[in-house]
Amino acid sequence: MGKGGEKGEEEGGYEKMLTHYTWEEIQKHNSRTDKWLVIDRKVYNVTNWALKHPGGIRVISHFAGEDATSELVEDFRALRKTAEDMKLFKRDMVFFSLYLAHLFVLEFLAWLTLSYFGTGWIPTLLTALILATSQAQSGWLQHDFGHLSVFRSSKWNHLLHKFLIGHMKGASGNWWNHRHFQHHAKPNIFNKDPDVNMLKVFVLGDTQPVEFGKRKIKYLPYNYQHEYFFLIGPPLLIPVYFYIQIMMTMITRRDWVDLAWATTYYIRYFTTYIPFYGFFGSILFVIFVRFIESHWFVWVTQMNHIPMTIDDEKHKDWITMQLDSTCNIEQSFFNDWFSGHLNFQIEHHLFPTMPRHNYYKIAPLVKSLCDKHGLNYQVKPLLQAFKDIIGSLKKSGDLWLDAYLHK
């Protein structure tokens, strides 16, 4: 396939001479030191500019050698213009202020519970549930600031992002940015979306299981992955995998700013809970809180993606790629709060900087766009979405077993 275009200078300018390139030639320029990108039928050399991309070099690199312009671009641009005219990118600071305040209330209630009722089993369990709720909800709120959807100023968004993910959760903003922006750029695409890198613990989608089966790869009995998911998925992701990865990332990359923010969380935590449980008891207690939070996080974040298409790069247009890899969960006050409005995953992926309290307003228009172009706009009940995670894992495991035994 061929396509006419112009090759720009490294900083996006144009050469005076028009040069035409075939798609075969463009797709060769997808290496770390040579990146071309097609936008509106113009070819840009983004090799040096990629270093300055706000989402990091990997985000823009995932599109090297591709057409970054969606086939639905005109309709989507019109939809975005409609959203702007409806003021759906306008932030409701009362909403976000109350959301932040409810985190402080939860933290206070956790301390008050132990102060008033003591450290028996029931007060301890209740306090752990309150703190896990605070941690989960802090995770959803840091997500808002990480997407620059709260303040007009990027500076203030970044500052509050550091505060929430560092001081409130003990994690790293830069680590989160590195992972999450790649996820948004290429959701559910192997080797590009970190969220589907399962370290050979699980096999996902329809093609990876068959590939593993044919190659006789058996790190674990994948035909039982829908069962051992309950043992090593939700319980261990945050307290083991994420926090080891976070600490190693901050130390190896010498990210002293994020490490300092994370340290303030642990200073605050141990100062608050050592008087109740002692040093070692406080360590066990925070692990238990992470254990509870991890279940919450895994079920919410995977319900929108695991049951959807997961595959190698197929070079689909951007909108189709987002719709194939995401689905929504029915709206309710509880679902909105429980998932941090990630029940509107489709709208979030299409408009990542839109404040979440406006997702429900743009949703009918997004559905109309999908209906017009024959795109699948899925909406499920919450419990069905949870069930579909297990069903998807079982289907992938069965595909692996069949290929392992018979191909």
N, C-alpha and C positions, 0 to 999 in steps of 0.2 A: 504493500500500500504506500502511496506517495502523498505528500502534502507540501504545498508551497509555504514559504515563510521567510523570515529575516533572522539572521543571526546577530544578536546584540553584542555590544561591548560588555566587559566583565561587570560593570556597574549598571547595566540595563539600558545604555544608549544604543543607537542604531548605526550601523555602517551605511555609508552613502550608497554602496553597491548592493543591490538585492541579490541574494543567493538562495537557490532552491535546494531543499534537502528531502530525501526520501525518509520514510519512517524507519527503514532498516538502518540507515546511517545515524539517525537521531538516537535510536535505542542503544547504539554502541557507546554513547557518552553517558554512562551511568556509574562511573567509578569514583573513588574518593577524590581523585585529583582532576577529574574531567566530568563536569555535570552540565547537561543541557536540559532545558525545560521548555515546553510549548504552551503558550498562553494566547488564545485568540489567533491561532494560526501563525504566530510569530515565535521564532526560536531564540531563546535567551541562553547565554552562557552564564550560569549562576555559580560557577566554581568558587570564586572568591566571596561572592555575596552570601553563600550558604553559611560561611563562618559568622556572619552577622545576623542570621535569621533569629528572630526573638524566641522561637520555639526550640532552638538548638539545631546543630548541623544535621543530626539524624533525621529530623522531621522533613526538611526540604530534600534531603538526599533520597528519601524513600520514593520521591516522585521523579528523580533524575531519569532522563530518557523517555518520559511519558508526556502525554497531553494533560496538563493540569486544568483544562477547561472542560466543564461538564457539557454533555450534549443537551442538557436541560437548562443550560446557563441563562437563557433569556427569560424563561418562566421563573426560574429561581431568583434571578435578579429583580424581577417584578415583584415577587413575593417578599423579598427582603425590603424593597422600597415601600411596600404596603405596611410591613411591620414597623418601619421607621416612621411612616406617616401616622400610624396608630400609637406611636410613642411607646412601643413595646421594649425598647432598649433603655427606657427611663427607669432609674432605680427608685424603689420605695425604701427610703432610709429608715422609716418606722419599722418596716418588716424586718430588716436586717438587724436593727438595734434591739428589737424584742427577741430575735433569735439568739443574738449574742448574750443578752441578759439571762435568757433561760438556761444557758450553759453555766453562768455564774451561780444561779439559783441551785442547779443540780449539784455543783461542787460543794456549796454551802450545806445543802441537805445531807450529803454524804457524811460530812464532818459532824453535823448536828446529830445524826442518827447514832453514831458511836458515842458521842459525848453524853447523850441523854440515856440511851438504852444499854450501853456497855458493849463488850466484844463477844457476846455469846454467838451461837451459830446463826440464829435468826437475824439479829442486827448485822452481823458480818455479811450474810447472804444478801440482805436488803441493800446494804451499802455498796456491795459489789455490783448489784444490778443498777443502782443509781449512777455509779461511776462509769460502768460500761455504756449506759445511755449517754452520759456526758461525752465519752470518748467517741461514740458513733456519731453523735450530732455535731461534735467539733469537726469530725472528718467531713461531714457534708458541708459545713460552713466554710472550712478552709478551701474546699473545692470551688466555692463561689468566688473567693478572693483569688485563687489560683488562676481562674479563668477571666480575671479582670472585669467581673460583672457587677461589682458593688459600687466602687468609686469611679468618678470620671478620671481621676489621676492614677496612672499606673504605679506611681511611687507609693501612694497610700494603699493600693491593693496589695502590692508586694510586701509592705510593712505588716499589714494585718495578716497576710498569708503566713509570714514568718512567725508572728505571734501565735496564731492558732495551731499551726502544724508543729511548731517548735515548743512553745511554752505550754500550750494546752495538751499536746499529745506526745511530746518527746521525740518527734520525727524530723525529717529533713525536707525543706521546701524544694531544694534543688534536685534531690533524689526523686521527689514526686513529679516535678516538672519534666524531668528527663524521661520518665516512664509514660506519664499521662499524655503528653503532647504527641508522642509516637502512636499511642493508642488511638487518638482522635484522627491522626493523619491516615492511618491504615488499619482500621479496626478489623480484628479477626483474621489478619493475614500473617501466616507463618513467617518468621524471620524479620518481621517489621513491627508487629504489635507485641510488646513484651508481655501483655496480659494473657496471651495464648502460648507462651513459652512455659510448658509444664515440666521441663527438665526430665522428660521421659517417664514421669510418674503417672500421667494420664495421656491417652490418645484422644484427639478431638476431631470432629467433623466426619466426613465420609472418605476422604482420600488418605489422610495420614494413617488411620488404622490399617488400611489395605497395604500401604507402602511398608509399614512396620511388619505386618504379617508376612508379606512376600519375602522380606529380608530376614525373617526369622528373629526379629528383635523381640526379646521378652525380658525386660528389666523387672516387670511385675506381671501378674496374671491379669491382663487388661480386661478380660471378659468378666472380671469381678470388680471392675473399677467403680461401678455404680454402688457397690457395697462398701469398699474400703474408703470411698470418698468421705463417708461419715466419720471415719477414724483419723484421716490425715489431711482432709481438706479444710473444712470450717474450723476444727480445733487448733490447727497448727500454723495456718498461714500468717497471721499477725504475730503471735508470741514467739514463733521460731523463725520462719523464713524471712518475713519482712524486717523484723528488728535486727537480725543478724546482718542482712543485706544493707540496711540503713546505716548501722554503725560502721561496717566495713567500708561503705561508700564514702562516708564523711571523713574517715581517717585516711584511707588510701588517696583520696583526692584533696586532702588537706583543706577540707571545707570547714574552716574554724568558725566562721560566722554561724552556720547552721548547727555546728556542734555546741557552740555557746548557748544558742536558743534552746536546744534539746536539754542541755545541762540544767537550765533554769526550771524545766519541768520536774526533773528528778530531785532537785533541791527542794522545790515546793512540796512534792509528793512525800519525800522522806521526812521533811520537817513536820508535816501534818500527821503522818501515820505511824512513825516510830514510837511516839508516846503511847499509842494503843497496842501495837503488835510487836514492838522491838524491831531490830534491824532485819534479821532473817525472816521474821514473820511478815514484815512489810514487803520483802522481795516476793515471798510466796503469794501474798495478797495481790500485788500488782500483776503477777503472772495469771492469776485466776481472773482478774478483771479483763486482761487481754484475751484470755480464753473465751470469755463470754462475748466480748466485742467482736472477736474474729468470726464467730458464727453469724452475727448480725451482718457484718461487712460482706462475707463471702456470698451468702444467699441473696443479698440485695444486688451486689455488683455483677453476679453471674447470671441472674435470671433474665437479663436483657440481652445477653450475648452468647452464652454457651449453647442454647438450643438453636441458634441461628447459623447461617453459612459460615464455616471456618475452613479456609483453604489456602493454597499458595496464591501468589500474585496472579490475577487474571486481567489486570489493566482495565477494569471497568471505569465508567465515568464516576465522578466523585459522589454524586447524589445516589446513584444506584448502589455503589459500594456501601454507603452509610445505611441505606434502607435494608440491604441484604443482611447486614450484620447486627441490626438493632431491632428491638421491639418495645412496645409500651405496655404498661400495667394500668389497669383501670384506676380512674381518679376517685379519691375519697380523702377526707381530712386526714385519716390515719395513714393511708398509703403515701400521701404527700409528705407527711412528717416522718414516717418510718423510713422512707427511702431518700429523704432530702430532695424530693421532687425528681429523683432519677427514674421514677415511673414514667416520666415524659422523656425517655431516653432518645427517641427519634428527634424531637424538637431540640433537645440539648446538643445532639451531634450536628444538626444542621445550623444551629445558631448558638455556638458555645459561649458567646459573650452576652447573650440575653439573660437578664435577671430571671431566676427560676420562677418567681411568682407570676410571670407573664406567659409561661409555657401553655397553660390551658387556653389562653386567648388566641394563640397562633395555631394551635393544634388542628382546628377544623379546616383552616386554610392549607395546612400541610397535607392533610388527608385528601383535600380536593385536588391538589397538585399531583399526588400519587395516583389517584383514580384516573386523572386525565392521561397520565403517561404509563398506566398499567403497572405501577410499582406496588409492591406488597406492603401495606400499612397494617401491622399486626398490633392488636390490643388484647390483653389477657387479664383474667382475674389473678390476684396475687398468689393464691395457693396453687393455681394451675401453672403459673410461671415457675414456682418452686419445684413442682412435680416434673416439669419439662426438663429441668436440669438433670435430674436422675434418669429420665427417659432417654435423653440425648447421650449421656455417658454409657448407658446400657447398649444403645444402638451402635455406638462407635466400638464398644468392646466386642460386640457380636461380630461386627465386620472384621475386626482384627483376628478373632479366633478362626473365622471361616478362611481368611487368607492365610493364616499361619498353618492351618491343617491341610488345606486343599490347593494352594497356589504356589 
